[in-house]
Amino acid sequence: MNEVELYEPVCTWLERVLREHYKRMYIRVFDSHNVKLSQLINDLGQQKLFPQFKAWDIKVDITGIISNDKKGYLALVECKIKQLTLRDVGQLLGYSIVVNPILSILTSPSSPTDPLITLLKDYGRLDVLEYGPKRRHIRIAKWDNVKNEVIPSSLLPPGRLL
């Protein structure tokens, strides 16, 4: 399996999760790994909902857009096939600091590396996952290739996804 093969099932899963949580909003999910987020927002005509979009010179694997006529929110997902490392967290953290999404997920069918688990669980350094003025956290989760969904019990930090 390669990383690109994860995009379609992750898109389907994310769309389902967002629709369940944001019942009165318009939900769209995109495999956006080949396009800058600023270009995606522009191409979709969503500039008014995301006034800072011109500064979003990043390529995120999966982008979810939650919107209505007056407001818009983003969900970002980075997919990896290897074990997740602090470097992977750093990549998504940078994107999340810039965009301030309502949901930011790092997922892989492989478990995080021992050093990353030690940092987060043993030393309690969940602060390294924080971004935005509302102190949101990147969510790290193991992907289940059979069920095509995140394994809820694998979530770091633990708890509900949304």
CORHU-V602420 format. One record per residue. N is the residue number from 1. SS is DSSP state (hx for helix, st for strand, lp for the rest). NEAR is the number of other C-alpha atoms within 12 Angstrom. D_LAST is the distance of its C-alpha to the last C-alpha in Angstrom with 2 decimals. Layout:
N|SS|NEAR|D_LAST + N|SS|NEAR|D_LAST
//
This chain:
1|lp|13|28.31 + 2|lp|12|27.56 + 3|hx|23|24.45 + 4|hx|21|25.01 + 5|hx|20|24.96 + 6|hx|33|21.27 + 7|hx|34|20.34 + 8|hx|24|20.99 + 9|hx|26|19.08 + 10|hx|41|16.04 + 11|hx|34|16.31 + 12|hx|25|16.64 + 13|hx|28|13.65 + 14|hx|41|11.35 + 15|hx|32|13.05 + 16|hx|21|12.53 + 17|hx|25|8.74 + 18|hx|31|8.75 + 19|hx|22|11.63 + 20|hx|17|10.24 + 21|hx|19|7.50 + 22|lp|23|9.99 + 23|lp|15|13.16 + 24|lp|13|15.52 + 25|lp|21|14.88 + 26|st|23|16.74 + 27|st|28|14.89 + 28|st|32|16.82 + 29|st|34|16.24 + 30|st|34|19.08 + 31|st|33|20.71 + 32|lp|31|21.55 + 33|lp|26|23.16 + 34|lp|18|26.57 + 35|lp|21|26.00 + 36|lp|25|25.22 + 37|hx|37|22.16 + 38|hx|28|24.65 + 39|hx|24|26.71 + 40|hx|32|23.91 + 41|hx|33|22.99 + 42|hx|21|26.74 + 43|hx|13|27.52 + 44|lp|18|24.98 + 45|lp|14|26.47 + 46|lp|28|23.26 + 47|lp|23|25.02 + 48|lp|19|24.90 + 49|lp|21|21.10 + 50|lp|29|20.90 + 51|lp|18|24.05 + 52|lp|19|23.73 + 53|hx|28|23.50 + 54|hx|20|27.04 + 55|hx|18|26.12 + 56|lp|27|23.47 + 57|lp|19|25.97 + 58|lp|30|23.58 + 59|lp|28|23.02 + 60|lp|39|19.53 + 61|lp|36|19.50 + 62|st|43|16.81 + 63|st|45|15.74 + 64|st|41|13.48 + 65|st|37|14.67 + 66|st|35|13.13 + 67|st|27|16.09 + 68|lp|18|18.56 + 69|lp|13|22.03 + 70|lp|14|21.15 + 71|lp|17|17.92 + 72|st|29|16.10 + 73|st|33|12.98 + 74|st|38|12.69 + 75|st|40|10.60 + 76|st|45|12.86 + 77|st|46|13.63 + 78|st|45|16.77 + 79|st|41|18.45 + 80|st|36|21.27 + 81|lp|26|23.59 + 82|lp|21|24.97 + 83|lp|26|23.78 + 84|lp|33|21.27 + 85|lp|27|23.06 + 86|hx|26|22.73 + 87|hx|19|24.16 + 88|hx|29|21.27 + 89|hx|40|18.87 + 90|hx|21|21.31 + 91|hx|29|21.27 + 92|hx|41|17.54 + 93|hx|34|17.61 + 94|hx|28|20.45 + 95|hx|37|18.73 + 96|hx|37|15.65 + 97|hx|29|18.14 + 98|hx|25|20.01 + 99|hx|34|17.38 + 100|lp|30|14.63 + 101|lp|37|11.79 + 102|lp|33|8.42 + 103|st|41|7.28 + 104|st|44|10.11 + 105|st|44|10.86 + 106|st|48|14.30 + 107|st|44|15.41 + 108|st|39|18.83 + 109|lp|31|20.69 + 110|lp|26|22.38 + 111|lp|27|21.28 + 112|lp|33|21.04 + 113|lp|22|24.51 + 114|hx|16|25.98 + 115|hx|18|26.30 + 116|hx|27|22.60 + 117|hx|26|21.72 + 118|hx|17|24.50 + 119|hx|22|23.29 + 120|hx|28|19.72 + 121|hx|21|20.56 + 122|hx|12|24.25 + 123|lp|13|24.46 + 124|lp|16|21.06 + 125|lp|19|20.66 + 126|hx|26|16.91 + 127|hx|21|18.10 + 128|hx|30|19.00 + 129|hx|35|15.38 + 130|st|29|14.96 + 131|st|28|15.31 + 132|lp|22|15.62 + 133|lp|14|16.85 + 134|lp|12|13.65 + 135|lp|18|13.68 + 136|st|25|10.46 + 137|st|35|10.72 + 138|lp|43|11.33 + 139|st|44|9.86 + 140|st|47|12.97 + 141|st|37|13.21 + 142|st|33|16.28 + 143|st|38|16.78 + 144|st|23|18.72 + 145|lp|22|21.50 + 146|lp|11|22.70 + 147|lp|15|19.64 + 148|lp|23|18.26 + 149|st|29|14.72 + 150|st|37|12.84 + 151|lp|27|14.18 + 152|hx|21|11.50 + 153|hx|18|14.18 + 154|hx|27|14.68 + 155|lp|29|11.48 + 156|st|38|12.69 + 157|lp|30|11.85 + 158|lp|20|11.38 + 159|lp|15|8.73 + 160|lp|19|5.54 + 161|lp|29|3.82 + 162|lp|24|0.00
//
